[in-house]
Amino acid sequence: MKRWMIAGAVVAAALAALAFLFVRFGHYLPGIIANITDPIASSHEVSWARGPETPGAADRPPNVVVIVVDDLGFNDLSRNGGVADGRVRTPNIDALAAEGVSFDVAYAANATCSPSRAAIMTGRYPTRFGFEFTGVPTAFSRYVSHGRSQSLHRPIFHEESVDAMPPLERLGVPASETTIAEVMQGRGYHTIHIGKWHLGEAPDMRPEGQGFDESLGFMAGAGMYLRPNDPAVVNAVLPFDPIDRFLWANLPYAVQFNGGQRFEPSGYITDYFADEAARAIEANRNRPFFMYLAFNAPHTPLQATRADYDALRDVSDHTERVYGAMITALDRGVGRVMQALRDNGLDENTLVIFTSDNGGAWYVGLPSINAPFRGWKATFFEGGIRTPFYARWPGRLPEGARIPGPATHMDIFATVAAAGGATHGDVDGVNLLPVMRGEAQGAPHAALFWRSGAYRAVRSGDWKLQVSDRPERTWLFNLQDDPYEHTDLSAQHPERVRELRAMIDAHQAEMPEPLWPTLVEAPVRIDVPLNAPWREDQEYVYWSN
């Protein structure tokens, strides 16, 4: 009997140890498994399909390049202030606005990346086809819910919904949706994807299954910029952030070409994507092409080249210096693409659109990246959803024009389709070309809506309402008088709250159920980043994903 008791105690101790190890180190498993089942090959050159050796008709359709960056803060561009009090300059990105059209007010379709990208691809509210949440591994949701946290309000993990989750590769845009790549392909364009995808990894959801002739990049929501131990890299680890811990443990330094085996890029990933975009432009100089160039900068993990880091010696904070160096590389990448257009004689026949998928992230720990706006990525305050929206097309769009807006990600579909001579079908976005040329007056949108679970928002005219179930809260702002959302007017204007709430409810009634359930609800404070001490008086929302 005593032996059985001892054996039972040993088994119990072993199970307890395994449970501890899983909680402490289990977030490393997805990356370990992926590297075993899908090994990463050495770096090698890709061969872009080449177009004709001589130019086609003189009146060939314009090329289109849509550049989407990841988690860019409103204040990250020197045009809007700049990182480190303006010491980090972005002359190439700023030039897109100076040489083309910029919208004073432009919005992401959602406050996180996947739904925003789905809206860019389809021209529709992502919730209209159930794409409400960002697709992430269940292990990620579980880890960030149970990871170490100094929050006064704990994250909530919905274990009861795990069984209802589709496989990770099916968390994407359904093949039944028409993408802008498919539209342009139908107009005879050669279609190219470079960079981040994050819209599904199943064959019918990958870029090659959604209208792209060629694709180079990664399918997940983030990737490494260099190997962490590369002599040329400077890393900034964020120990206060469970998301960051998961990324460092699992992200590969790898890309795929046309769905083939993963392989290491040749250099810092931002420079690599820009160089490959330049090579693809050269290969297609004699035929119309549509390029979707999705840089992953400045999304975490924070990694900069040592050269860019050393060039910012006057920035004392290490994290801010690495982040600023990433912005420097991003701006250089945009400049590399624009130079490739000039070098190949395509500058004047190419529409270039630049935007970000959402605002800067609270988990980076830098307090001013969305200044002067309140809020972060994962909130519907202006800091979470205000993005740059620049369009440059020499001779076809005015130089240096500023349009009040509001524009939105969904407009990219209709605008690009119109530039390519296609109709834009049943979409929620509008063709902005007449607005940008001054041929159409007035706001492109009377109202815009956002939704993630029980957290919703609408902007109608100058009024903006946000409603949240956790905490139960309503915010009403007049953005004409209060563009930075400091004064909540919900108590003073109950009739306006009822009117806008009815608009949210009516819009909600048009939307189907999400394609997959939310697994995690996590608190995000409005006015301070993740590494700031928690206080009871701080405003926050619970973000559903």
C-alpha positions in Angstrom: 0.0 0.0 0.0 2.8 2.3 0.9 4.5 1.7 -2.5 1.3 2.6 -4.3 1.1 5.8 -2.2 4.7 6.7 -3.1 4.1 5.9 -6.8 1.0 8.0 -6.7 2.8 10.9 -5.1 5.6 10.6 -7.7 3.1 10.7 -10.6 1.3 13.7 -9.0 4.5 15.5 -8.6 5.5 14.8 -12.2 2.2 16.0 -13.5 2.4 19.1 -11.4 5.9 19.7 -12.7 4.7 19.2 -16.3 1.8 21.6 -15.7 4.3 24.2 -14.3 6.6 23.8 -17.3 3.7 24.1 -19.7 2.5 27.3 -18.1 6.0 28.7 -17.8 7.4 27.5 -21.2 4.5 26.2 -23.2 4.4 29.3 -25.4 7.6 28.0 -27.0 5.8 24.9 -28.4 4.1 26.4 -31.5 7.4 27.6 -32.9 9.2 24.3 -32.0 6.5 22.3 -33.7 6.5 24.5 -36.8 10.2 24.3 -37.2 10.0 20.5 -37.1 7.1 20.1 -39.5 8.0 23.0 -41.8 11.8 23.5 -41.8 13.4 26.7 -42.9 15.8 26.6 -45.9 18.8 28.8 -46.5 18.5 32.1 -48.2 18.2 32.1 -52.0 17.1 34.4 -54.7 13.6 34.4 -56.0 12.8 34.6 -59.7 10.1 37.1 -60.5 8.1 36.3 -63.6 9.2 38.7 -66.3 6.9 40.6 -68.5 7.5 41.5 -72.2 11.0 42.7 -73.1 9.5 45.8 -74.9 6.8 48.2 -73.9 3.3 47.6 -74.9 0.7 50.1 -76.1 1.4 53.8 -75.4 -2.0 54.1 -73.6 -1.4 51.1 -71.3 -3.3 51.2 -67.9 -1.6 52.7 -64.9 0.3 50.5 -62.5 -0.9 50.6 -58.9 1.2 50.1 -55.7 -0.6 49.9 -52.4 1.8 50.2 -49.4 0.4 49.1 -46.1 2.6 49.4 -42.9 2.0 47.7 -39.6 1.0 49.5 -36.3 2.3 52.9 -37.4 1.6 55.5 -34.8 0.1 58.8 -36.1 3.1 60.6 -34.6 5.7 58.3 -36.2 5.9 60.3 -39.4 8.0 63.5 -39.3 5.2 65.2 -41.2 3.1 64.7 -38.0 5.8 65.4 -35.5 8.1 62.4 -35.6 9.6 59.8 -33.1 11.8 61.2 -30.4 10.5 64.7 -30.7 11.1 64.8 -34.4 14.7 63.5 -34.4 13.6 60.5 -36.6 12.8 61.8 -40.1 10.6 60.2 -42.7 11.3 62.3 -45.9 10.3 59.6 -48.4 6.9 58.9 -46.8 6.3 62.6 -46.3 7.1 63.2 -50.0 4.1 61.0 -51.0 1.8 63.5 -49.3 3.7 66.5 -50.5 3.8 65.3 -54.1 0.2 63.9 -54.1 -3.0 64.0 -52.1 -3.4 63.5 -48.3 -6.6 63.1 -46.3 -6.7 65.2 -43.1 -9.0 62.5 -41.6 -8.5 58.8 -42.7 -9.5 55.7 -40.8 -8.6 52.1 -40.5 -11.5 49.7 -40.9 -10.7 48.2 -37.6 -8.3 48.8 -34.7 -6.3 45.6 -35.3 -4.6 44.3 -38.3 -6.4 41.3 -39.8 -9.8 42.9 -40.2 -8.3 46.1 -41.5 -6.4 44.1 -44.2 -9.6 42.2 -45.0 -11.3 45.5 -45.6 -8.5 46.7 -47.9 -8.7 43.5 -49.9 -12.5 43.4 -50.3 -13.7 47.1 -50.0 -16.2 45.9 -47.5 -16.7 46.1 -43.7 -14.9 43.0 -42.6 -17.8 42.3 -40.2 -20.1 42.1 -43.3 -18.6 38.7 -44.0 -17.9 37.7 -40.4 -14.2 38.7 -40.3 -14.5 40.4 -36.9 -11.3 39.4 -35.0 -7.6 39.0 -35.8 -6.6 35.5 -36.5 -4.2 34.2 -34.0 -3.2 30.7 -32.6 -5.3 29.5 -29.7 -2.0 29.0 -27.8 -1.3 32.7 -28.3 -4.7 33.7 -26.8 -4.3 31.4 -23.9 -0.8 32.6 -23.1 -1.6 36.3 -23.3 -4.6 35.7 -21.0 -2.6 33.9 -18.4 0.8 35.5 -18.8 2.2 37.7 -16.1 0.3 40.9 -15.8 0.3 44.0 -13.5 -3.2 44.9 -14.6 -5.9 45.8 -12.1 -8.3 44.1 -14.5 -7.4 40.6 -15.6 -7.7 39.3 -19.1 -10.5 36.8 -19.7 -9.9 33.6 -21.6 -13.0 31.9 -23.0 -12.1 28.2 -22.6 -15.6 27.3 -23.4 -15.2 28.6 -27.0 -12.0 26.8 -27.9 -13.8 23.8 -29.4 -15.7 26.2 -31.8 -12.5 27.6 -33.2 -11.7 26.6 -36.8 -8.1 25.5 -37.6 -5.7 28.4 -37.6 -5.2 28.2 -41.4 -9.0 28.8 -41.9 -9.0 32.1 -40.0 -9.0 34.3 -43.1 -11.0 35.9 -45.8 -13.5 33.4 -47.3 -12.7 32.5 -50.9 -16.3 33.6 -51.8 -15.2 37.2 -51.3 -13.9 39.1 -54.3 -10.5 40.7 -53.7 -9.0 43.7 -55.4 -6.3 41.4 -56.7 -8.9 39.3 -58.5 -10.5 42.4 -60.0 -7.2 43.7 -61.3 -6.2 40.3 -62.5 -9.4 40.3 -64.5 -8.3 43.6 -66.1 -5.1 42.0 -67.4 -2.9 43.2 -64.5 0.0 41.1 -63.2 -0.7 41.0 -59.5 2.0 40.8 -56.8 1.9 40.4 -53.0 5.0 41.2 -50.9 5.3 41.2 -47.1 2.7 40.3 -44.5 -0.5 38.5 -45.4 -2.4 37.5 -42.2 -5.7 36.8 -44.1 -5.7 33.0 -43.9 -3.2 30.2 -44.6 -5.4 27.6 -46.2 -4.8 27.2 -50.0 -7.9 29.0 -51.0 -7.2 31.9 -48.6 -3.5 32.4 -49.3 -2.5 35.2 -51.7 -2.1 32.7 -54.6 -5.7 31.6 -54.0 -7.1 35.2 -53.7 -6.0 36.7 -57.0 -2.2 37.2 -56.7 0.0 35.8 -59.5 3.0 35.9 -57.3 3.6 36.2 -53.5 6.6 36.7 -51.4 6.3 37.1 -47.6 4.9 35.4 -44.5 1.4 34.3 -43.8 1.2 35.0 -40.0 0.6 38.2 -38.2 4.3 39.1 -37.5 7.8 37.9 -38.3 11.4 38.4 -37.2 13.4 41.1 -38.9 16.7 39.4 -38.4 17.9 36.4 -36.4 18.0 37.6 -32.8 21.7 36.8 -32.5 22.7 38.4 -35.8 25.7 40.7 -35.4 23.9 43.3 -37.4 20.8 43.5 -35.2 19.9 45.5 -32.1 16.9 44.0 -30.2 14.5 45.7 -27.8 12.7 43.1 -25.6 9.6 44.2 -23.8 9.5 42.2 -20.6 6.2 43.7 -19.4 4.4 42.4 -22.5 3.1 38.8 -22.8 2.5 39.4 -26.5 6.2 40.2 -27.0 7.3 37.1 -25.0 5.2 34.9 -27.3 6.5 36.5 -30.4 10.2 36.1 -29.5 9.6 32.5 -28.6 7.8 31.5 -31.8 8.3 33.8 -34.7 10.6 32.6 -37.5 13.0 34.6 -39.6 11.6 33.3 -42.8 9.5 34.0 -45.9 7.8 31.9 -48.6 7.6 32.4 -52.4 4.4 31.3 -54.0 3.6 28.9 -51.2 6.9 27.0 -51.4 9.2 26.0 -48.5 10.0 28.6 -46.0 13.5 30.1 -46.4 15.6 32.8 -44.7 15.5 36.3 -46.3 18.8 37.9 -47.3 19.1 40.7 -44.8 16.9 42.9 -42.6 13.3 42.1 -43.6 12.2 45.7 -44.3 15.1 46.3 -46.6 14.6 42.8 -48.1 10.9 43.5 -48.9 11.8 46.9 -50.5 14.6 45.4 -52.6 12.4 42.6 -53.8 9.6 45.1 -54.6 12.2 47.0 -56.7 13.1 43.8 -58.5 9.5 42.9 -59.1 8.9 46.4 -60.5 11.8 46.0 -62.9 10.6 42.6 -64.0 7.2 44.1 -64.8 8.2 47.4 -66.3 6.6 46.6 -69.6 3.2 45.4 -68.5 0.6 46.8 -66.1 1.0 45.5 -62.6 -0.8 45.7 -59.2 1.5 45.4 -56.2 0.3 45.0 -52.6 3.4 45.8 -50.5 2.7 45.1 -46.8 5.7 46.0 -44.7 5.6 44.5 -41.1 7.4 47.5 -39.6 7.1 48.8 -37.0 5.2 45.9 -35.4 6.9 44.0 -32.6 9.3 42.3 -32.0 11.4 45.5 -32.0 14.6 44.9 -34.1 16.7 47.4 -35.9 19.8 47.3 -37.9 22.9 48.3 -35.9 23.6 51.0 -38.6 20.2 52.6 -38.2 20.5 52.3 -34.4 23.9 53.9 -34.3 22.7 56.8 -36.4 20.3 57.8 -33.6 22.9 58.4 -30.9 21.0 61.4 -29.6 18.0 59.2 -28.6 18.7 58.1 -25.1 15.9 55.6 -24.5 16.9 52.2 -25.9 13.4 51.1 -26.9 12.6 54.4 -28.5 15.9 54.3 -30.3 15.3 50.8 -31.7 11.7 51.8 -32.7 13.0 55.0 -34.3 15.6 53.0 -36.3 12.8 50.7 -37.5 10.9 53.8 -38.8 14.1 55.0 -40.5 14.4 51.7 -42.3 10.7 51.8 -43.3 11.1 55.2 -44.8 14.2 54.0 -46.6 12.1 51.1 -48.0 9.4 53.4 -49.3 12.1 55.5 -50.9 13.7 52.4 -52.5 10.3 51.5 -54.1 9.7 55.1 -55.4 13.3 55.1 -56.9 12.6 51.8 -58.7 9.5 53.4 -60.3 11.6 56.3 -61.5 14.5 54.1 -62.7 12.1 52.1 -64.8 10.3 55.1 -66.3 7.1 54.2 -64.5 6.8 57.1 -62.0 4.2 59.1 -63.9 2.0 56.1 -64.8 1.8 54.6 -61.3 -0.8 55.3 -58.6 0.9 54.8 -55.2 -1.3 54.6 -52.0 0.2 54.6 -48.5 -1.6 53.8 -45.3 -1.2 51.8 -42.0 -3.4 49.0 -40.8 -4.2 50.8 -37.5 -2.7 53.1 -35.0 0.4 52.5 -32.7 0.2 49.8 -30.1 -0.1 50.2 -26.4 2.2 47.3 -25.7 5.2 48.9 -27.3 5.5 51.0 -24.1 6.2 54.4 -25.8 3.7 57.0 -24.7 3.7 59.5 -27.6 3.5 57.5 -30.8 -0.2 58.4 -31.4 0.1 62.0 -30.2 -1.9 64.2 -30.2 -4.7 61.6 -30.2 -6.0 59.5 -27.3 -6.1 55.7 -27.6 -4.1 52.9 -29.1 -4.4 50.0 -31.4 -7.3 47.8 -30.1 -9.3 50.9 -29.2 -11.8 52.9 -31.3 -10.4 56.2 -29.9 -8.7 58.2 -32.7 -5.3 57.0 -31.8 -6.3 53.5 -32.6 -8.0 54.0 -35.9 -6.6 57.2 -37.4 -4.1 56.4 -40.2 -2.2 58.2 -42.9 -3.8 58.0 -46.3 -1.7 59.4 -49.1 -2.1 59.0 -52.8 0.4 60.0 -55.4 -0.1 59.9 -59.2 1.8 62.6 -61.1 -0.2 64.5 -63.6 -3.4 62.6 -62.6 -3.7 63.8 -59.0 -3.0 67.3 -57.7 0.3 68.0 -56.0 0.2 68.8 -52.3 -3.6 68.7 -52.1 -5.2 68.2 -48.7 -8.7 66.7 -48.5 -10.8 66.9 -45.3 -12.2 63.3 -45.6 -13.0 61.1 -43.9 -11.5 58.3 -46.1 -11.3 54.7 -45.0 -9.4 51.5 -45.9 -12.5 50.3 -47.7 -12.1 53.0 -50.3 -8.8 51.6 -51.5 -10.7 48.8 -53.4 -13.0 51.1 -55.3 -10.2 53.6 -56.0 -7.8 51.1 -57.3 -10.4 49.4 -59.4 -11.4 52.7 -61.0 -7.8 53.5 -61.7 -7.6 50.2 -63.5 -10.8 50.7 -65.5 -12.8 48.2 -63.5 -16.2 48.5 -61.8 -16.0 48.1 -58.0 -19.2 46.0 -57.4 -21.0 45.8 -54.1 -18.6 47.4 -51.7 -18.8 49.8 -48.7 -16.0 51.9 -49.9 -16.1 54.7 -52.5 -13.9 55.6 -55.5 -11.9 58.6 -54.1 -10.4 59.7 -57.5 -13.1 62.3 -58.1 -12.7 63.6 -54.6 -9.0 63.8 -54.8 -9.2 65.6 -58.2 -11.6 68.1 -56.9 -14.4 66.9 -59.2 -16.6 65.8 -56.3 -17.4 67.9 -53.2 -18.4 66.9 -49.7 -17.5 64.1 -47.3 -16.8 60.7 -48.9 -18.8 59.1 -46.1 -21.7 60.3 -44.0 -21.1 57.6 -41.4 -18.5 55.0 -40.6 -18.8 52.1 -38.2 -16.5 49.9 -36.1 -17.1 46.7 -34.1 -15.2 44.2 -32.1 -17.5 42.0 -29.9 -19.4 44.2 -27.5 -17.2 47.3 -28.2 -18.6 49.4 -31.0 -18.4 52.9 -32.5 -19.8 55.1 -35.1 -18.8 58.5 -36.6 -21.6 60.4 -38.2 -20.7 63.8 -39.4 -18.7 65.4 -36.6 -20.2 63.2 -33.9 -18.6 60.0 -32.6 -20.1 57.6 -30.2 -18.3 54.6 -28.6 -20.2 52.0 -26.5 -18.7 49.3 -24.4 -20.1 46.5 -22.4 -17.0 45.8 -20.3 -16.8 48.3 -18.7 -20.4 49.4 -19.3 -19.6 52.8 -20.7 -20.6 55.3 -23.4 -18.4 58.1 -24.8 -19.7 60.8 -27.0 -17.4 63.4 -28.7 -17.9 66.2 -31.1 -14.7 65.9 -33.2 -15.1 69.3 -34.8 -14.8 71.0 -31.4 -12.8 68.3 -29.7 -10.7 66.3 -32.2 -8.6 64.7 -29.5 -11.6 63.3 -27.6 -11.0 64.9 -24.2 -14.6 65.9 -23.3 -17.2 63.2 -23.1 -20.6 64.8 -23.9 -22.8 61.7 -23.4 -24.4 63.1 -20.2 -25.1 66.5 -21.8 -26.6 65.1 -25.1 -28.7 62.0 -24.3 -30.7 62.5 -27.5 -27.6 62.4 -29.6 -26.5 59.2 -27.8 -29.9 57.6 -28.6 -29.7 58.6 -32.2 -26.1 57.3 -32.8 -26.8 54.2 -30.7 -29.8 53.5 -33.0 -27.4 53.8 -36.0 -25.0 51.3 -34.4 -27.9 48.9 -33.8 -29.2 49.2 -37.4 -25.7 48.6 -38.8 -25.3 45.7 -36.4 -28.5 44.1 -37.7 -27.0 43.9 -41.2 -23.9 42.0 -40.0 -23.7 38.2 -39.7 -22.2 36.3 -36.7 -18.4 36.2 -36.6 -16.7 33.4 -38.5 -15.0 32.4 -35.3 -15.6 33.2 -31.6 -13.6 35.6 -29.5 -11.2 33.7 -27.2 -9.7 36.5 -25.2 -10.9 39.8 -23.8 -8.1 42.0 -22.5 -8.1 45.5 -20.8 -6.4 48.3 -22.8 -6.1 51.7 -21.1 -6.9 54.7 -23.2 -4.2 57.2 -22.1 -1.1 55.3 -21.0 0.9 52.5 -22.6 1.1 48.9 -21.1 4.2 49.6 -19.0 2.7 52.5 -17.1 1.5 51.7 -13.5 -2.2 50.9 -13.2 -4.5 53.3 -11.3 -8.2 53.0 -10.6 -9.0 56.3 -12.2 -7.6 55.3 -15.6 -10.1 54.8 -18.5 -10.0 51.5 -20.3 -11.9 49.2 -22.6 -11.9 45.4 -22.9 -10.8 44.5 -26.4 -12.3 41.3 -27.7 -10.3 39.0 -30.0 
